[in-house]
Amino acid sequence: MCGGGQRREVARQKEKQAAADREARRKQEELDRLARQRVAVAQQQQARSRALQVQQSQQIAAQQAEAAQLRQQQADRLAGIEAEAAASTAAAEKSKAESMAAGEAVASSLGVLSQAGQTQGRTASVSKRNVKGRSSRQTTASLNIGATSSGSGSGSNLSI
């Protein structure tokens, strides 16, 4: 019986070893499945990260392009405003110069016109004061209005 008990013991040991091997294989398969899952998740995360980086790069490029366009629009507007201001200033200065020239022309014309009619005749000469007497000074020439057309004492002594 010793031989039979030993065989049973060996069979039990083999059965135990086979069960332990099956359990080890099951655990290894579970570990392999988890490892494959982790690798798949890591690959998905890397792909997502790359996609986000590409998207971020595209957004940065779009924002930079928009910023450059806005800067150009601002520069164009500023140049337009400056040109309008310069044109307005030039027009105002031209208008001022024209007004000044017109004013000077009017003043000059008025000066010429005011001097044109100022041909005043000679005035009557005044005698010296009589020292002996207490008489006041008197004119020495007589005035005959309208008697002759030229000479001293002719015409009215009026300035209009």
TORKOL-4160 file (C-alpha; in steps of 0.2 Angstrom, whole numbers, padded with zeros to 4 digits, m for minus):
160
<pt num="1" X="0000" Y="0000" Z="0000"/>
<pt num="2" X="0014" Y="0011" Z="0002"/>
<pt num="3" X="0016" Y="0011" Z="m0017"/>
<pt num="4" X="m0002" Y="0016" Z="m0019"/>
<pt num="5" X="m0002" Y="0030" Z="m0006"/>
<pt num="6" X="0013" Y="0037" Z="m0014"/>
<pt num="7" X="0005" Y="0037" Z="m0031"/>
<pt num="8" X="m0010" Y="0046" Z="m0024"/>
<pt num="9" X="0001" Y="0058" Z="m0016"/>
<pt num="10" X="0011" Y="0061" Z="m0032"/>
<pt num="11" X="m0006" Y="0063" Z="m0041"/>
<pt num="12" X="m0012" Y="0075" Z="m0028"/>
<pt num="13" X="0004" Y="0085" Z="m0029"/>
<pt num="14" X="0002" Y="0085" Z="m0048"/>
<pt num="15" X="m0016" Y="0091" Z="m0047"/>
<pt num="16" X="m0011" Y="0104" Z="m0034"/>
<pt num="17" X="0003" Y="0110" Z="m0046"/>
<pt num="18" X="m0008" Y="0110" Z="m0061"/>
<pt num="19" X="m0021" Y="0120" Z="m0051"/>
<pt num="20" X="m0007" Y="0132" Z="m0045"/>
<pt num="21" X="m0001" Y="0133" Z="m0063"/>
<pt num="22" X="m0019" Y="0137" Z="m0069"/>
<pt num="23" X="m0021" Y="0150" Z="m0056"/>
<pt num="24" X="m0004" Y="0158" Z="m0061"/>
<pt num="25" X="m0009" Y="0158" Z="m0079"/>
<pt num="26" X="m0026" Y="0166" Z="m0075"/>
<pt num="27" X="m0017" Y="0179" Z="m0065"/>
<pt num="28" X="m0004" Y="0182" Z="m0078"/>
<pt num="29" X="m0017" Y="0184" Z="m0091"/>
<pt num="30" X="m0026" Y="0196" Z="m0080"/>
<pt num="31" X="m0010" Y="0206" Z="m0078"/>
<pt num="32" X="m0006" Y="0205" Z="m0097"/>
<pt num="33" X="m0024" Y="0212" Z="m0100"/>
<pt num="34" X="m0022" Y="0226" Z="m0088"/>
<pt num="35" X="m0005" Y="0230" Z="m0095"/>
<pt num="36" X="m0013" Y="0231" Z="m0113"/>
<pt num="37" X="m0026" Y="0242" Z="m0106"/>
<pt num="38" X="m0014" Y="0254" Z="m0098"/>
<pt num="39" X="m0004" Y="0254" Z="m0114"/>
<pt num="40" X="m0020" Y="0258" Z="m0124"/>
<pt num="41" X="m0025" Y="0272" Z="m0112"/>
<pt num="42" X="m0007" Y="0279" Z="m0113"/>
<pt num="43" X="m0007" Y="0279" Z="m0132"/>
<pt num="44" X="m0024" Y="0287" Z="m0132"/>
<pt num="45" X="m0018" Y="0301" Z="m0120"/>
<pt num="46" X="m0003" Y="0304" Z="m0131"/>
<pt num="47" X="m0013" Y="0305" Z="m0146"/>
<pt num="48" X="m0025" Y="0317" Z="m0137"/>
<pt num="49" X="m0010" Y="0327" Z="m0131"/>
<pt num="50" X="m0003" Y="0328" Z="m0148"/>
<pt num="51" X="m0020" Y="0334" Z="m0155"/>
<pt num="52" X="m0022" Y="0347" Z="m0142"/>
<pt num="53" X="m0004" Y="0353" Z="m0145"/>
<pt num="54" X="m0008" Y="0355" Z="m0164"/>
<pt num="55" X="m0024" Y="0364" Z="m0160"/>
<pt num="56" X="m0015" Y="0375" Z="m0148"/>
<pt num="57" X="m0002" Y="0379" Z="m0161"/>
<pt num="58" X="m0016" Y="0383" Z="m0174"/>
<pt num="59" X="m0025" Y="0394" Z="m0162"/>
<pt num="60" X="m0009" Y="0403" Z="m0157"/>
<pt num="61" X="m0005" Y="0406" Z="m0176"/>
<pt num="62" X="m0023" Y="0412" Z="m0179"/>
<pt num="63" X="m0022" Y="0424" Z="m0164"/>
<pt num="64" X="m0005" Y="0431" Z="m0170"/>
<pt num="65" X="m0012" Y="0433" Z="m0188"/>
<pt num="66" X="m0027" Y="0442" Z="m0181"/>
<pt num="67" X="m0016" Y="0453" Z="m0170"/>
<pt num="68" X="m0005" Y="0457" Z="m0185"/>
<pt num="69" X="m0021" Y="0462" Z="m0195"/>
<pt num="70" X="m0028" Y="0472" Z="m0181"/>
<pt num="71" X="m0011" Y="0481" Z="m0179"/>
<pt num="72" X="m0011" Y="0485" Z="m0197"/>
<pt num="73" X="m0029" Y="0491" Z="m0197"/>
<pt num="74" X="m0025" Y="0502" Z="m0182"/>
<pt num="75" X="m0009" Y="0509" Z="m0191"/>
<pt num="76" X="m0020" Y="0512" Z="m0207"/>
<pt num="77" X="m0033" Y="0521" Z="m0197"/>
<pt num="78" X="m0020" Y="0531" Z="m0188"/>
<pt num="79" X="m0012" Y="0536" Z="m0204"/>
<pt num="80" X="m0029" Y="0541" Z="m0211"/>
<pt num="81" X="m0033" Y="0552" Z="m0196"/>
<pt num="82" X="m0016" Y="0560" Z="m0197"/>
<pt num="83" X="m0018" Y="0563" Z="m0215"/>
<pt num="84" X="m0035" Y="0571" Z="m0212"/>
<pt num="85" X="m0028" Y="0581" Z="m0198"/>
<pt num="86" X="m0014" Y="0587" Z="m0209"/>
<pt num="87" X="m0026" Y="0591" Z="m0223"/>
<pt num="88" X="m0037" Y="0600" Z="m0211"/>
<pt num="89" X="m0023" Y="0610" Z="m0204"/>
<pt num="90" X="m0016" Y="0615" Z="m0221"/>
<pt num="91" X="m0034" Y="0620" Z="m0226"/>
<pt num="92" X="m0036" Y="0631" Z="m0211"/>
<pt num="93" X="m0019" Y="0639" Z="m0213"/>
<pt num="94" X="m0023" Y="0642" Z="m0232"/>
<pt num="95" X="m0040" Y="0649" Z="m0227"/>
<pt num="96" X="m0031" Y="0660" Z="m0214"/>
<pt num="97" X="m0018" Y="0666" Z="m0226"/>
<pt num="98" X="m0032" Y="0670" Z="m0239"/>
<pt num="99" X="m0042" Y="0679" Z="m0226"/>
<pt num="100" X="m0026" Y="0689" Z="m0221"/>
<pt num="101" X="m0022" Y="0693" Z="m0239"/>
<pt num="102" X="m0040" Y="0698" Z="m0242"/>
<pt num="103" X="m0040" Y="0709" Z="m0226"/>
<pt num="104" X="m0023" Y="0717" Z="m0232"/>
<pt num="105" X="m0030" Y="0720" Z="m0249"/>
<pt num="106" X="m0046" Y="0728" Z="m0242"/>
<pt num="107" X="m0035" Y="0739" Z="m0230"/>
<pt num="108" X="m0024" Y="0744" Z="m0244"/>
<pt num="109" X="m0039" Y="0748" Z="m0255"/>
<pt num="110" X="m0047" Y="0758" Z="m0241"/>
<pt num="111" X="m0030" Y="0767" Z="m0239"/>
<pt num="112" X="m0029" Y="0771" Z="m0257"/>
<pt num="113" X="m0047" Y="0777" Z="m0258"/>
<pt num="114" X="m0045" Y="0787" Z="m0242"/>
<pt num="115" X="m0030" Y="0796" Z="m0249"/>
<pt num="116" X="m0037" Y="0799" Z="m0267"/>
<pt num="117" X="m0049" Y="0813" Z="m0262"/>
<pt num="118" X="m0037" Y="0822" Z="m0250"/>
<pt num="119" X="m0030" Y="0835" Z="m0262"/>
<pt num="120" X="m0033" Y="0849" Z="m0250"/>
<pt num="121" X="m0030" Y="0867" Z="m0256"/>
<pt num="122" X="m0018" Y="0879" Z="m0247"/>
<pt num="123" X="m0024" Y="0887" Z="m0232"/>
<pt num="124" X="m0025" Y="0905" Z="m0229"/>
<pt num="125" X="m0009" Y="0913" Z="m0222"/>
<pt num="126" X="m0010" Y="0920" Z="m0205"/>
<pt num="127" X="m0002" Y="0938" Z="m0201"/>
<pt num="128" X="0009" Y="0940" Z="m0186"/>
<pt num="129" X="0002" Y="0946" Z="m0170"/>
<pt num="130" X="0002" Y="0965" Z="m0169"/>
<pt num="131" X="0014" Y="0968" Z="m0154"/>
<pt num="132" X="0008" Y="0986" Z="m0151"/>
<pt num="133" X="m0010" Y="0983" Z="m0151"/>
<pt num="134" X="m0020" Y="0970" Z="m0143"/>
<pt num="135" X="m0028" Y="0963" Z="m0159"/>
<pt num="136" X="m0028" Y="0945" Z="m0163"/>
<pt num="137" X="m0020" Y="0937" Z="m0178"/>
<pt num="138" X="m0029" Y="0938" Z="m0195"/>
<pt num="139" X="m0028" Y="0931" Z="m0212"/>
<pt num="140" X="m0019" Y="0941" Z="m0225"/>
<pt num="141" X="m0028" Y="0935" Z="m0240"/>
<pt num="142" X="m0046" Y="0937" Z="m0244"/>
<pt num="143" X="m0056" Y="0922" Z="m0250"/>
<pt num="144" X="m0067" Y="0923" Z="m0265"/>
<pt num="145" X="m0076" Y="0907" Z="m0267"/>
<pt num="146" X="m0080" Y="0903" Z="m0285"/>
<pt num="147" X="m0072" Y="0919" Z="m0292"/>
<pt num="148" X="m0059" Y="0909" Z="m0302"/>
<pt num="149" X="m0056" Y="0891" Z="m0305"/>
<pt num="150" X="m0038" Y="0890" Z="m0300"/>
<pt num="151" X="m0026" Y="0899" Z="m0289"/>
<pt num="152" X="m0026" Y="0902" Z="m0270"/>
<pt num="153" X="m0042" Y="0905" Z="m0262"/>
<pt num="154" X="m0052" Y="0897" Z="m0275"/>
<pt num="155" X="m0065" Y="0883" Z="m0272"/>
<pt num="156" X="m0071" Y="0877" Z="m0255"/>
<pt num="157" X="m0059" Y="0871" Z="m0242"/>
<pt num="158" X="m0069" Y="0856" Z="m0237"/>
<pt num="159" X="m0062" Y="0838" Z="m0236"/>
<pt num="160" X="m0075" Y="0824" Z="m0238"/>
